[in-house]
Amino acid sequence: MTKTEARTYFRRQRKQLSQDEYQLANQKLYEQAITFLGNVKPLAVHCFLPILKNKEVNTWPIIAWLHEHNIQVVVPKSSLEDNSMQHFQLSQEVECVENTWGIPEPQGQSLVLVAEREISVVLVPLLAFDQRGNRVGYGKGYYDAFLSKCLPETLKVGLSLFPPLTAISGLNPLDVKLSHAITPDKVWDFADSGTKNQE
């Protein structure tokens, strides 16, 4: 399946989820995610804030767990002018407001900027991924540019409500691969062959 075909297909699959199916998938993914993060013991986790009306993975419970365990949470704020992102601490006091695309973003005069090199784990949004760690995003290139600035040892962890495709074609040389992906049923580890998974 090409990247374009995967975007179309998984947008439709996500839209067709019933509310009960969506909530159950999110709960199971949350359980996988906190087990993974508990084992990794990161200092700072970068997490996307979801557009819930589009049935993106609901990361708010994961963020609450990170706060409860005194792990620094970092969230992005996008620039429409140059398709770049800055990254800020998300304390429980920071207010988030939806941007032009409906994505919640941190607001306020006292935001604390975080450099890419300070981030231990990035929880990456996606529409699809394959068994080699290739990711299909929304096509704007924000995350590929961001991930390329992170340290090599930074874990790049995709979150998906659906299992992976066998392979994705039409890849771009600038696409950054995932190190892991978390689904409701398992954690995929792409460090070696790209097909290893953890039940």
Secondary structure, DSSP 8 states (H G I E B T S, - for coil): -BHHHHHHHHHHHHHT--HHHHHHHHHHHHHHHHHHHHHH--SEEEE----GGGT----HHHHHHHHHTT-EEEEEEEETTTTEEEEEE--TT-EEEE-TTS-EEEESTT--B--GGG-SEEEE--SEEBTTS-EE--SS-HHHHHHTTS-TTSEEEEE-SS--BS--BS--TT----SEEE-SS-EEE-SSSS-EEE-
